[in-house]
Amino acid sequence: MNEPATFRAAVRAVAFGDGPTARRIHDELDEAAHERLFGFAIAVMSICIEHRFAGNADHDAFREFANEMREDFRDSDPPLKPLAVEVVLRGFAGEEHLLDEIPVMDQMNLRYPLIRKIVADSPALQAEFDDVLDQAERMLERWADDEEDDVDRPEEPWAPR
């Protein structure tokens, strides 16, 4: 299986609660592939978050969702931290500075549970999940293009761009 198909299969397994398949795929990846899968999962997570909070992205909605996650994943190991969930959601909503207050590992450990919960709660998202995966691939391409553009830019803030 090629890498994009592998990543799609891994994230699909996570989104639809197929832990054994997700773990098998993860175990087969090398470190470099894990890094690329992480980027793909972040893209999927951001699309899912945007879908879930499109109509209501305020602090109360984030807090309520974080409490639902605490309940839904009460037996997870490591345990989910509702404050970390809320901060990640607020970070995606534009309060990036808050992410500095949460350990990176806590943030990383949330990507799959966030995807899983949002997809599980949304029949519409389940039905269009292939579209989500397509959007995530396009998002990664844009991010890569943006990184290439940043490399070519002069360092001086007054220089024309």
C-alpha atoms as an extended CHARMM CRD file, in Angstrom:
* protein
*
       161  EXT
         1         1  MET       CA              0.0000000000        0.0000000000        0.0000000000  PROA      1               0.0000000000
         2         2  ASN       CA              1.3730000000        3.4480000000       -0.8500000000  PROA      2               0.0000000000
         3         3  GLU       CA              1.9350000000        6.0000000000        1.8770000000  PROA      3               0.0000000000
         4         4  PRO       CA             -1.0880000000        8.2610000000        1.2430000000  PROA      4               0.0000000000
         5         5  ALA       CA             -3.3680000000        5.2140000000        1.1690000000  PROA      5               0.0000000000
         6         6  THR       CA             -1.7390000000        3.9050000000        4.3500000000  PROA      6               0.0000000000
         7         7  PHE       CA             -2.2370000000        7.2290000000        6.1190000000  PROA      7               0.0000000000
         8         8  ARG       CA             -5.8520000000        7.3890000000        4.9690000000  PROA      8               0.0000000000
         9         9  ALA       CA             -6.4410000000        3.8520000000        6.2420000000  PROA      9               0.0000000000
        10        10  ALA       CA             -4.8430000000        4.6470000000        9.6020000000  PROA      10              0.0000000000
        11        11  VAL       CA             -6.8550000000        7.8170000000       10.1770000000  PROA      11              0.0000000000
        12        12  ARG       CA            -10.0490000000        6.1640000000        8.9090000000  PROA      12              0.0000000000
        13        13  ALA       CA             -9.4870000000        3.3420000000       11.4080000000  PROA      13              0.0000000000
        14        14  VAL       CA             -9.0740000000        5.8890000000       14.1980000000  PROA      14              0.0000000000
        15        15  ALA       CA            -12.1150000000        7.9050000000       13.1250000000  PROA      15              0.0000000000
        16        16  PHE       CA            -14.3640000000        4.8700000000       13.0230000000  PROA      16              0.0000000000
        17        17  GLY       CA            -13.0740000000        3.2220000000       16.1970000000  PROA      17              0.0000000000
        18        18  ASP       CA            -11.0740000000        0.3790000000       14.6330000000  PROA      18              0.0000000000
        19        19  GLY       CA             -8.2100000000        0.4150000000       17.1210000000  PROA      19              0.0000000000
        20        20  PRO       CA             -6.6160000000       -2.8970000000       16.0560000000  PROA      20              0.0000000000
        21        21  THR       CA             -6.2470000000       -1.7340000000       12.4500000000  PROA      21              0.0000000000
        22        22  ALA       CA             -4.8860000000        1.6520000000       13.5240000000  PROA      22              0.0000000000
        23        23  ARG       CA             -2.3530000000        0.0020000000       15.8510000000  PROA      23              0.0000000000
        24        24  ARG       CA             -1.2670000000       -2.4960000000       13.1730000000  PROA      24              0.0000000000
        25        25  ILE       CA             -0.6510000000        0.3090000000       10.6800000000  PROA      25              0.0000000000
        26        26  HSD       CA              1.2250000000        2.3690000000       13.2760000000  PROA      26              0.0000000000
        27        27  ASP       CA              3.4230000000       -0.5870000000       14.1560000000  PROA      27              0.0000000000
        28        28  GLU       CA              4.3960000000       -1.0250000000       10.5030000000  PROA      28              0.0000000000
        29        29  LEU       CA              5.5690000000        2.5910000000       10.0140000000  PROA      29              0.0000000000
        30        30  ASP       CA              9.0980000000        3.8380000000       10.4510000000  PROA      30              0.0000000000
        31        31  GLU       CA              9.8800000000        7.0440000000       12.3470000000  PROA      31              0.0000000000
        32        32  ALA       CA              9.8830000000        9.2680000000        9.2600000000  PROA      32              0.0000000000
        33        33  ALA       CA              6.5030000000        7.9060000000        8.1660000000  PROA      33              0.0000000000
        34        34  HSD       CA              5.1420000000        8.5120000000       11.6750000000  PROA      34              0.0000000000
        35        35  GLU       CA              6.1130000000       12.1740000000       11.3300000000  PROA      35              0.0000000000
        36        36  ARG       CA              4.3090000000       12.4530000000        8.0020000000  PROA      36              0.0000000000
        37        37  LEU       CA              1.2710000000       10.6290000000        9.4080000000  PROA      37              0.0000000000
        38        38  PHE       CA              1.2710000000       13.0830000000       12.3090000000  PROA      38              0.0000000000
        39        39  GLY       CA              0.9920000000       15.9790000000        9.8460000000  PROA      39              0.0000000000
        40        40  PHE       CA             -1.8390000000       14.2450000000        8.0040000000  PROA      40              0.0000000000
        41        41  ALA       CA             -3.6690000000       13.5280000000       11.2740000000  PROA      41              0.0000000000
        42        42  ILE       CA             -3.3140000000       17.1810000000       12.3220000000  PROA      42              0.0000000000
        43        43  ALA       CA             -4.8400000000       18.2490000000        9.0000000000  PROA      43              0.0000000000
        44        44  VAL       CA             -7.7460000000       15.8240000000        9.4880000000  PROA      44              0.0000000000
        45        45  MET       CA             -8.1700000000       16.9860000000       13.0770000000  PROA      45              0.0000000000
        46        46  SER       CA             -8.3140000000       20.6310000000       12.0280000000  PROA      46              0.0000000000
        47        47  ILE       CA            -10.9980000000       19.8710000000        9.4240000000  PROA      47              0.0000000000
        48        48  CYS       CA            -12.9900000000       17.9100000000       11.9940000000  PROA      48              0.0000000000
        49        49  ILE       CA            -12.7050000000       20.7140000000       14.5520000000  PROA      49              0.0000000000
        50        50  GLU       CA            -13.8070000000       23.2570000000       11.9680000000  PROA      50              0.0000000000
        51        51  HSD       CA            -16.7870000000       21.0450000000       11.0770000000  PROA      51              0.0000000000
        52        52  ARG       CA            -17.7930000000       20.4790000000       14.7100000000  PROA      52              0.0000000000
        53        53  PHE       CA            -17.5210000000       24.0960000000       15.8140000000  PROA      53              0.0000000000
        54        54  ALA       CA            -18.5700000000       25.9150000000       12.6250000000  PROA      54              0.0000000000
        55        55  GLY       CA            -21.7550000000       27.1860000000       14.2200000000  PROA      55              0.0000000000
        56        56  ASN       CA            -20.4860000000       27.7800000000       17.7410000000  PROA      56              0.0000000000
        57        57  ALA       CA            -16.8110000000       28.2660000000       18.5230000000  PROA      57              0.0000000000
        58        58  ASP       CA            -17.0440000000       29.9730000000       21.8820000000  PROA      58              0.0000000000
        59        59  HSD       CA            -15.3900000000       29.0580000000       25.1680000000  PROA      59              0.0000000000
        60        60  ASP       CA            -18.5360000000       27.4650000000       26.5880000000  PROA      60              0.0000000000
        61        61  ALA       CA            -18.8800000000       25.1600000000       23.5670000000  PROA      61              0.0000000000
        62        62  PHE       CA            -15.2180000000       24.1370000000       23.8900000000  PROA      62              0.0000000000
        63        63  ARG       CA            -15.5820000000       23.5260000000       27.6300000000  PROA      63              0.0000000000
        64        64  GLU       CA            -18.7260000000       21.4470000000       27.1460000000  PROA      64              0.0000000000
        65        65  PHE       CA            -17.0280000000       19.3840000000       24.4400000000  PROA      65              0.0000000000
        66        66  ALA       CA            -13.9500000000       18.8710000000       26.6590000000  PROA      66              0.0000000000
        67        67  ASN       CA            -16.1800000000       17.5740000000       29.4600000000  PROA      67              0.0000000000
        68        68  GLU       CA            -17.9090000000       15.2060000000       27.0200000000  PROA      68              0.0000000000
        69        69  MET       CA            -14.5010000000       13.9210000000       25.9550000000  PROA      69              0.0000000000
        70        70  ARG       CA            -13.4890000000       13.3830000000       29.5700000000  PROA      70              0.0000000000
        71        71  GLU       CA            -16.5610000000       11.2030000000       30.0020000000  PROA      71              0.0000000000
        72        72  ASP       CA            -16.2940000000        9.4150000000       26.6470000000  PROA      72              0.0000000000
        73        73  PHE       CA            -12.6210000000        8.5880000000       27.1680000000  PROA      73              0.0000000000
        74        74  ARG       CA            -12.6500000000        8.1030000000       30.9420000000  PROA      74              0.0000000000
        75        75  ASP       CA            -10.7800000000        4.7840000000       30.6420000000  PROA      75              0.0000000000
        76        76  SER       CA             -8.1090000000        5.9890000000       28.2040000000  PROA      76              0.0000000000
        77        77  ASP       CA             -4.4440000000        5.5700000000       28.9670000000  PROA      77              0.0000000000
        78        78  PRO       CA             -3.0110000000        8.1080000000       29.3010000000  PROA      78              0.0000000000
        79        79  PRO       CA             -6.0910000000        9.8450000000       30.6700000000  PROA      79              0.0000000000
        80        80  LEU       CA             -7.3780000000       12.8220000000       28.7190000000  PROA      80              0.0000000000
        81        81  LYS       CA             -7.0350000000       16.2160000000       30.3140000000  PROA      81              0.0000000000
        82        82  PRO       CA            -10.1320000000       18.3650000000       29.6760000000  PROA      82              0.0000000000
        83        83  LEU       CA             -8.1360000000       21.5670000000       30.0660000000  PROA      83              0.0000000000
        84        84  ALA       CA             -5.7480000000       20.3710000000       27.3450000000  PROA      84              0.0000000000
        85        85  VAL       CA             -8.7280000000       19.6080000000       25.0830000000  PROA      85              0.0000000000
        86        86  GLU       CA            -10.1400000000       23.0760000000       25.6390000000  PROA      86              0.0000000000
        87        87  VAL       CA             -6.7820000000       24.7480000000       25.0320000000  PROA      87              0.0000000000
        88        88  VAL       CA             -6.2040000000       22.8100000000       21.7890000000  PROA      88              0.0000000000
        89        89  LEU       CA             -9.6540000000       23.7930000000       20.5470000000  PROA      89              0.0000000000
        90        90  ARG       CA             -9.0800000000       27.4230000000       21.4890000000  PROA      90              0.0000000000
        91        91  GLY       CA             -5.6750000000       27.2630000000       19.8020000000  PROA      91              0.0000000000
        92        92  PHE       CA             -7.3040000000       26.1380000000       16.5730000000  PROA      92              0.0000000000
        93        93  ALA       CA             -9.8120000000       28.9680000000       16.9690000000  PROA      93              0.0000000000
        94        94  GLY       CA             -7.0480000000       31.5660000000       16.9670000000  PROA      94              0.0000000000
        95        95  GLU       CA             -5.7240000000       31.6210000000       20.5370000000  PROA      95              0.0000000000
        96        96  GLU       CA             -2.4420000000       29.9260000000       19.5990000000  PROA      96              0.0000000000
        97        97  HSD       CA             -0.6010000000       31.5110000000       22.5210000000  PROA      97              0.0000000000
        98        98  LEU       CA             -2.5080000000       29.2050000000       24.8960000000  PROA      98              0.0000000000
        99        99  LEU       CA             -0.8410000000       26.1620000000       23.3660000000  PROA      99              0.0000000000
       100       100  ASP       CA              2.3970000000       27.2130000000       25.0600000000  PROA      100             0.0000000000
       101       101  GLU       CA              0.7420000000       26.3790000000       28.3960000000  PROA      101             0.0000000000
       102       102  ILE       CA              0.0550000000       22.7170000000       27.5530000000  PROA      102             0.0000000000
       103       103  PRO       CA              2.8590000000       20.1500000000       27.1770000000  PROA      103             0.0000000000
       104       104  VAL       CA              3.3680000000       19.1070000000       23.5600000000  PROA      104             0.0000000000
       105       105  MET       CA              2.8140000000       15.4310000000       24.4310000000  PROA      105             0.0000000000
       106       106  ASP       CA             -0.6080000000       16.2840000000       25.9030000000  PROA      106             0.0000000000
       107       107  GLN       CA             -1.4600000000       18.0680000000       22.6640000000  PROA      107             0.0000000000
       108       108  MET       CA             -0.1900000000       15.1870000000       20.5450000000  PROA      108             0.0000000000
       109       109  ASN       CA             -2.1240000000       12.6180000000       22.5510000000  PROA      109             0.0000000000
       110       110  LEU       CA             -5.3630000000       14.4310000000       21.7210000000  PROA      110             0.0000000000
       111       111  ARG       CA             -5.2600000000       14.2370000000       17.9310000000  PROA      111             0.0000000000
       112       112  TYR       CA             -6.8290000000       10.7990000000       17.6070000000  PROA      112             0.0000000000
       113       113  PRO       CA             -9.4170000000       11.0800000000       20.3890000000  PROA      113             0.0000000000
       114       114  LEU       CA            -10.5240000000       14.4420000000       18.9610000000  PROA      114             0.0000000000
       115       115  ILE       CA            -10.9370000000       12.9480000000       15.4970000000  PROA      115             0.0000000000
       116       116  ARG       CA            -12.7190000000        9.9020000000       16.9240000000  PROA      116             0.0000000000
       117       117  LYS       CA            -15.2120000000       11.8620000000       19.0220000000  PROA      117             0.0000000000
       118       118  ILE       CA            -16.0610000000       14.4350000000       16.3850000000  PROA      118             0.0000000000
       119       119  VAL       CA            -16.6070000000       11.7800000000       13.7070000000  PROA      119             0.0000000000
       120       120  ALA       CA            -18.5710000000        9.5200000000       16.0750000000  PROA      120             0.0000000000
       121       121  ASP       CA            -20.8640000000       12.4320000000       16.9690000000  PROA      121             0.0000000000
       122       122  SER       CA            -21.5700000000       13.4240000000       13.3580000000  PROA      122             0.0000000000
       123       123  PRO       CA            -23.3730000000       11.1290000000       10.9130000000  PROA      123             0.0000000000
       124       124  ALA       CA            -22.8180000000       13.7880000000        8.2310000000  PROA      124             0.0000000000
       125       125  LEU       CA            -19.0580000000       13.7280000000        8.8010000000  PROA      125             0.0000000000
       126       126  GLN       CA            -19.0830000000        9.9270000000        8.7400000000  PROA      126             0.0000000000
       127       127  ALA       CA            -20.8450000000        9.9620000000        5.3730000000  PROA      127             0.0000000000
       128       128  GLU       CA            -18.3770000000       12.4230000000        3.8690000000  PROA      128             0.0000000000
       129       129  PHE       CA            -15.2030000000       11.1810000000        5.5330000000  PROA      129             0.0000000000
       130       130  ASP       CA            -13.4760000000       10.4520000000        2.2210000000  PROA      130             0.0000000000
       131       131  ASP       CA            -13.9620000000       14.1340000000        1.4010000000  PROA      131             0.0000000000
       132       132  VAL       CA            -12.3370000000       15.0340000000        4.7330000000  PROA      132             0.0000000000
       133       133  LEU       CA             -9.3470000000       12.8710000000        3.8490000000  PROA      133             0.0000000000
       134       134  ASP       CA             -9.1370000000       14.5140000000        0.4070000000  PROA      134             0.0000000000
       135       135  GLN       CA             -9.2640000000       17.9630000000        2.0220000000  PROA      135             0.0000000000
       136       136  ALA       CA             -6.5170000000       16.9630000000        4.4430000000  PROA      136             0.0000000000
       137       137  GLU       CA             -4.2710000000       15.8800000000        1.5730000000  PROA      137             0.0000000000
       138       138  ARG       CA             -4.8280000000       19.2190000000       -0.1760000000  PROA      138             0.0000000000
       139       139  MET       CA             -4.1750000000       21.0470000000        3.1050000000  PROA      139             0.0000000000
       140       140  LEU       CA             -0.8340000000       19.2590000000        3.5000000000  PROA      140             0.0000000000
       141       141  GLU       CA              0.1010000000       20.2730000000       -0.0420000000  PROA      141             0.0000000000
       142       142  ARG       CA             -0.7180000000       23.9190000000        0.7580000000  PROA      142             0.0000000000
       143       143  TRP       CA              1.2980000000       23.7430000000        3.9790000000  PROA      143             0.0000000000
       144       144  ALA       CA              4.2620000000       22.3160000000        2.0600000000  PROA      144             0.0000000000
       145       145  ASP       CA              3.9510000000       25.0860000000       -0.5460000000  PROA      145             0.0000000000
       146       146  ASP       CA              3.7990000000       27.7010000000        2.2260000000  PROA      146             0.0000000000
       147       147  GLU       CA              6.9500000000       26.2790000000        3.8050000000  PROA      147             0.0000000000
       148       148  GLU       CA              8.7510000000       26.4280000000        0.4550000000  PROA      148             0.0000000000
       149       149  ASP       CA              7.6220000000       30.0350000000        0.0010000000  PROA      149             0.0000000000
       150       150  ASP       CA              8.8580000000       30.9220000000        3.4910000000  PROA      150             0.0000000000
       151       151  VAL       CA             12.3170000000       29.5420000000        2.6990000000  PROA      151             0.0000000000
       152       152  ASP       CA             12.6250000000       31.8250000000       -0.3290000000  PROA      152             0.0000000000
       153       153  ARG       CA             11.6150000000       34.9790000000        1.5400000000  PROA      153             0.0000000000
       154       154  PRO       CA             14.1860000000       37.4560000000        2.8060000000  PROA      154             0.0000000000
       155       155  GLU       CA             14.6300000000       37.5880000000        6.5630000000  PROA      155             0.0000000000
       156       156  GLU       CA             14.3430000000       41.3630000000        6.8530000000  PROA      156             0.0000000000
       157       157  PRO       CA             10.7990000000       42.3810000000        7.8160000000  PROA      157             0.0000000000
       158       158  TRP       CA             11.0590000000       45.5520000000        5.7090000000  PROA      158             0.0000000000
       159       159  ALA       CA             12.0470000000       43.6410000000        2.5410000000  PROA      159             0.0000000000
       160       160  PRO       CA              9.3720000000       43.2740000000       -0.1400000000  PROA      160             0.0000000000
       161       161  ARG       CA              7.6190000000       39.9270000000       -0.2900000000  PROA      161             0.0000000000
